[in-house]
């Protein structure tokens, strides 16, 4: 599976400079108005969406058809997409954390040496990774099903599904009288990586089921 991951990273390599430029432009636009925290989350999600580009490369080169006549298994191919997603999401979260922290200091929205600000940024970086993983993970089975020509629709749905699920859970808990105190929110953020792991395990199984049944027409 390592070779599959490297293949996607090499293919996406020429987009890295463009992505860095976009992140810097977004930093200048959004940090002064929305703050470093919103920018950090935005960076993670934006980078996670690059996984759809790897599907585009595969579709244009007919890579998947070729891969299936090699010793590569369908499980390895599906698993490689989630591994690549993790790399993209982590890169986006770390880049967002670094650029967001610098931008927050320059715009005086983050105070150097303030433990509360530092902790907030670190937790936001963790949350950025989790959100990016959940949204990106949701897009993968959709991309396997609809391939690159419907990537825009897949992107929209990959935002809508997690939002609907978690908002529904929030609404139910609120109706049951659960109070979201600062301590509870902190605990939920700390446990959020486990939520992302479980979510993507489910998305992996769905992706494999979709890929297993889908004819290789792309």
C-alpha positions as CSV (number, residue, x, y, z in Angstrom):
1,X,0.0,0.0,0.0
2,X,3.0,2.3,0.5
3,X,3.5,2.5,-3.3
4,X,-0.1,3.5,-3.8
5,X,0.3,6.3,-1.2
6,X,3.5,7.5,-2.8
7,X,1.8,7.5,-6.2
8,X,-0.9,9.9,-5.1
9,X,1.6,12.1,-3.3
10,X,3.8,12.3,-6.4
11,X,0.8,13.1,-8.5
12,X,-0.4,15.8,-6.2
13,X,3.1,17.3,-5.7
14,X,2.8,19.9,-8.3
15,X,-0.3,21.3,-6.5
16,X,1.6,21.9,-3.2
17,X,2.9,25.4,-4.2
18,X,-0.6,26.4,-5.3
19,X,-2.1,25.2,-2.0
20,X,0.5,27.0,0.1
21,X,-0.2,30.2,-1.9
22,X,-4.0,29.8,-1.3
23,X,-3.4,29.2,2.4
24,X,-1.3,32.4,2.7
25,X,-4.0,34.4,0.8
26,X,-6.7,33.0,3.0
27,X,-4.6,33.9,6.0
28,X,-4.5,37.5,5.0
29,X,-8.2,37.6,4.4
30,X,-9.7,35.5,7.2
31,X,-7.4,35.8,10.2
32,X,-8.0,39.6,10.7
33,X,-11.8,39.1,10.5
34,X,-12.6,35.6,11.7
35,X,-9.5,34.9,13.9
36,X,-6.8,32.2,13.9
37,X,-9.1,29.4,15.1
38,X,-11.5,29.6,12.1
39,X,-8.5,29.8,9.8
40,X,-6.9,26.7,11.3
41,X,-10.1,24.6,10.8
42,X,-10.5,26.0,7.3
43,X,-6.9,25.0,6.4
44,X,-7.4,21.4,7.5
45,X,-10.7,21.0,5.6
46,X,-9.3,22.7,2.4
47,X,-6.3,20.4,2.3
48,X,-8.3,17.3,3.0
49,X,-10.4,18.0,-0.1
50,X,-7.2,17.4,-2.2
51,X,-8.1,13.7,-2.0
52,X,-10.7,14.3,-4.7
53,X,-7.9,15.4,-7.0
54,X,-6.2,12.0,-6.7
55,X,-9.4,10.4,-7.9
56,X,-9.4,12.8,-10.9
57,X,-5.8,11.7,-11.8
58,X,-6.8,8.0,-11.5
59,X,-9.9,8.6,-13.6
60,X,-8.0,10.5,-16.4
61,X,-5.2,7.9,-16.6
62,X,-7.5,4.9,-16.2
63,X,-5.3,3.9,-13.3
64,X,-7.9,1.8,-11.5
65,X,-8.4,-0.5,-14.4
66,X,-4.7,-1.1,-14.6
67,X,-4.3,-1.6,-10.9
68,X,-6.9,-4.4,-10.8
69,X,-4.8,-6.6,-13.2
70,X,-1.8,-6.2,-10.9
71,X,-1.3,-7.9,-7.5
72,X,-2.8,-4.8,-5.8
73,X,-6.0,-5.7,-3.9
74,X,-9.1,-3.7,-3.7
75,X,-8.7,-3.4,0.1
76,X,-5.2,-1.9,-0.4
77,X,-6.4,0.5,-3.0
78,X,-9.3,1.7,-0.8
79,X,-7.0,1.8,2.3
80,X,-4.4,3.9,0.4
81,X,-7.0,6.7,-0.2
82,X,-7.7,6.9,3.6
83,X,-3.9,7.0,4.3
84,X,-3.5,9.8,1.8
85,X,-6.4,11.6,3.3
86,X,-4.7,11.4,6.8
87,X,-1.5,12.9,5.3
88,X,-3.4,15.7,3.6
89,X,-5.5,16.4,6.7
90,X,-2.5,16.4,9.1
91,X,-0.6,18.7,6.7
92,X,-3.5,21.1,6.5
93,X,-4.0,21.1,10.3
94,X,-0.3,21.7,11.0
95,X,0.1,24.3,8.3
96,X,-3.0,26.1,9.5
97,X,-1.7,25.9,13.1
98,X,1.6,27.4,12.2
99,X,0.3,30.1,9.8
100,X,-2.7,30.8,12.0
101,X,-0.5,31.3,15.1
102,X,1.8,33.7,13.3
103,X,-1.1,35.5,11.8
104,X,-2.9,35.7,15.1
105,X,0.2,37.2,16.8
106,X,0.7,39.7,14.0
107,X,-2.9,40.8,14.2
108,X,-2.8,40.8,18.0
109,X,-5.6,38.2,18.2
110,X,-3.2,35.8,19.9
111,X,-1.1,36.9,22.9
112,X,2.4,35.4,23.0
113,X,3.0,33.5,26.3
114,X,-0.7,33.4,27.2
115,X,-1.3,29.7,28.2
116,X,-5.0,29.9,27.4
117,X,-4.4,31.2,23.9
118,X,-1.7,28.5,23.3
119,X,-4.1,25.7,24.5
120,X,-6.9,27.1,22.4
121,X,-4.8,27.0,19.3
122,X,-3.5,23.5,20.0
123,X,-7.1,22.2,20.6
124,X,-8.2,23.9,17.5
125,X,-5.4,22.2,15.5
126,X,-6.7,18.9,16.8
127,X,-10.2,19.8,16.0
128,X,-9.1,20.8,12.5
129,X,-7.6,17.4,11.9
130,X,-10.7,15.6,13.2
131,X,-13.1,17.7,11.1
132,X,-10.9,17.3,8.0
133,X,-10.8,13.6,8.5
134,X,-14.5,13.3,8.9
135,X,-15.4,15.4,5.9
136,X,-12.7,13.9,3.7
137,X,-13.6,10.4,4.8
138,X,-17.2,11.0,3.9
139,X,-16.2,12.1,0.4
140,X,-14.2,8.9,-0.4
141,X,-17.1,6.5,-0.8
142,X,-18.9,9.1,-2.8
143,X,-15.9,9.6,-5.1
144,X,-15.6,5.8,-5.6
145,X,-19.3,5.8,-6.5
146,X,-19.5,8.8,-8.7
147,X,-15.9,9.3,-9.7
148,X,-14.3,12.6,-10.6
149,X,-17.0,14.0,-12.9
150,X,-19.3,14.6,-10.0
151,X,-16.6,15.7,-7.5
152,X,-18.4,19.0,-6.8
153,X,-21.6,17.2,-5.7
154,X,-19.5,14.7,-3.6
155,X,-17.8,17.6,-1.9
156,X,-21.1,19.2,-1.0
157,X,-22.6,16.0,0.3
158,X,-19.5,15.2,2.3
159,X,-20.1,18.4,4.2
160,X,-23.8,17.9,4.5
161,X,-23.8,14.4,5.9
162,X,-21.5,14.9,8.9
163,X,-23.2,18.2,9.7
164,X,-26.7,16.6,9.6
165,X,-25.5,13.6,11.8
166,X,-23.7,15.6,14.5
167,X,-26.4,18.4,14.5
168,X,-29.0,15.7,15.0
169,X,-27.1,14.2,17.9
170,X,-26.6,17.7,19.4
171,X,-30.4,18.4,19.1
172,X,-31.3,15.1,20.7
173,X,-28.9,15.6,23.6
174,X,-30.3,19.1,24.1
175,X,-33.8,17.8,24.2
176,X,-32.7,15.3,26.8
177,X,-31.5,18.1,28.9
178,X,-27.7,17.6,28.5
179,X,-25.9,20.9,29.2
180,X,-22.8,21.5,27.1
181,X,-20.5,23.1,29.7
182,X,-16.9,24.1,29.1
183,X,-15.7,20.9,30.8
184,X,-17.9,18.7,28.6
185,X,-16.9,20.5,25.4
186,X,-13.2,20.1,26.4
187,X,-13.7,16.4,27.0
188,X,-15.6,16.0,23.7
189,X,-12.7,17.7,21.8
190,X,-10.2,15.4,23.5
191,X,-12.3,12.4,22.5
192,X,-12.9,13.6,19.0
193,X,-10.0,11.7,17.4
194,X,-11.7,8.5,18.5
195,X,-14.9,9.7,16.8
196,X,-13.0,10.4,13.6
197,X,-11.4,7.0,13.8
198,X,-14.7,5.2,14.2
199,X,-16.3,7.4,11.5
200,X,-13.6,6.6,8.9
201,X,-13.6,2.9,9.7
202,X,-17.3,3.0,8.8
203,X,-16.5,5.0,5.7
204,X,-13.7,2.5,4.7
205,X,-16.2,-0.4,4.9
206,X,-18.7,1.6,2.8
207,X,-16.0,2.6,0.3
208,X,-14.8,-1.0,0.0
209,X,-18.4,-2.3,-0.5
210,X,-19.0,0.4,-3.2
211,X,-15.8,-0.4,-5.0
212,X,-16.3,-4.2,-4.7
213,X,-19.7,-3.9,-6.5
214,X,-18.9,-1.2,-9.0
215,X,-17.9,-2.1,-12.5
216,X,-14.5,-0.5,-13.5
217,X,-15.9,1.8,-16.1
218,X,-13.5,4.6,-15.3
